[in-house]
Amino acid sequence: MWEDFKVGMEHVRHWERIALITDVDWIGNAMKIFSFLMPGDVRLFSLAGSDQAREWVTSYEAPAS
């Protein structure tokens, strides 16, 4: 888990959308508190909404330059 975290943090500035999928209250609350530190859009989804989360996170289209 630590190695995954380190790899993710190396690329965090490139993320446009982050979908957190959890039914654990403290994790969702922590995400709400610290989401302002994350780049791009961050949304919380329940386990039952995991398909919606995948759809949302992969539907991003970068603005034209």
C-alpha positions in Angstrom: 0.0 0.0 0.0 2.9 2.4 0.8 4.5 1.8 -2.6 1.2 2.5 -4.4 0.9 5.7 -2.4 4.4 6.9 -3.3 3.9 6.2 -7.0 0.6 8.1 -6.9 2.1 11.1 -5.2 4.8 11.3 -7.9 2.0 12.0 -10.4 -0.6 13.8 -8.3 -0.1 17.1 -10.2 -1.2 15.5 -13.4 -4.6 14.2 -12.1 -7.7 16.0 -13.4 -10.2 14.0 -11.4 -10.1 11.9 -8.3 -12.9 9.5 -7.4 -12.7 8.1 -3.9 -14.9 5.0 -3.5 -15.6 4.1 0.1 -18.3 3.3 2.7 -15.9 4.0 5.6 -17.1 7.3 7.2 -13.8 8.5 8.5 -12.1 8.1 5.2 -14.9 10.1 3.4 -14.7 12.8 6.1 -11.0 13.0 5.8 -11.3 13.4 2.1 -13.8 16.2 2.5 -11.5 18.0 4.9 -8.3 17.7 2.8 -9.8 17.8 -0.7 -8.7 21.4 -1.1 -5.1 20.1 -1.2 -5.7 17.9 -4.2 -5.5 19.1 -7.7 -8.5 18.9 -10.0 -12.0 17.7 -9.0 -12.4 15.3 -6.1 -15.7 13.4 -5.5 -16.8 10.8 -3.0 -18.7 7.7 -4.1 -20.1 4.8 -2.1 -19.2 1.2 -2.9 -22.6 0.9 -4.6 -21.7 3.8 -6.8 -18.4 2.5 -8.0 -19.7 2.2 -11.6 -20.7 5.9 -11.5 -17.3 6.8 -10.1 -15.5 5.0 -13.0 -17.8 6.7 -15.5 -17.2 10.1 -14.0 -13.5 9.9 -13.7 -13.0 8.5 -17.2 -15.4 11.0 -18.9 -13.1 14.0 -18.4 -12.2 15.9 -21.6 -9.4 18.4 -21.2 -10.2 21.9 -22.4 -8.8 22.9 -25.8 -5.6 24.8 -25.6 
